[in-house]
């Protein structure tokens, strides 16, 4: 059964940090993080291949967030210097390719997300 699960969300104050985790029950090529606020468009946060290579970052993540993987294939999103505008539901996705112009395009499986709330 295909399964993806995010964890690590929560509530923090401005300037705080959170580490999100994405686990899954299948092999894949690339894992990405997205976020979405109700009523707004989904935003690309970061992506990484599981075979090596440099990760990709969306504008919302540059300089503050870091995506990483471990030997077991789990993927993490370290978020530092959080701001209230980072408040969103963060979810991971997996797929067989990555398209920088449209990161959602290569994703085949999506998790349900973990909520992040940043208070001022």
C-alpha positions, 0 to 999 in steps of 0.5 A, a space after each residue: 500500500 502506498 503511504 506517505 506521512 508527514 510529522 513535526 509540525 506545530 506552533 512556534 514563535 517568530 524566529 523559532 525552528 521546526 524540523 519536518 519529517 516525511 516518511 513513505 512506504 515506497 521507492 521514489 526518485 524525488 521527494 519535495 515539500 510544498 505548503 498551502 494556506 486555505 484559499 491560496 495557491 500551493 507553494 513549492 518549498 524544496 525538493 531533493 533526489 534520493 540518489 544524490 545531487 543538489 536540492 532545489 529550493 523555492 523562494 520561500 525557503 532560500 536562506 532559511 530552510 534546508 532539505 535533507 535525506 538520510 540513508 533510510 530514504 526519509 526526507 526532512 525539512 529543517 525550518 529556521 527563522 520562522 515568520 508568521 507568513 510561514 504559517 501553512 499546512 506543509 506536505 510532502 510529495 514524491 515522484 519520478 521527476 522534477 521540473 523546476 518550472 512546475 515542481 508539482 508536475 513530476 509528483 505522483 503521490 502526496 501526503 496529507 500534511 502537517 500544520 505549522 503555525 508561527 505566532 508573532 
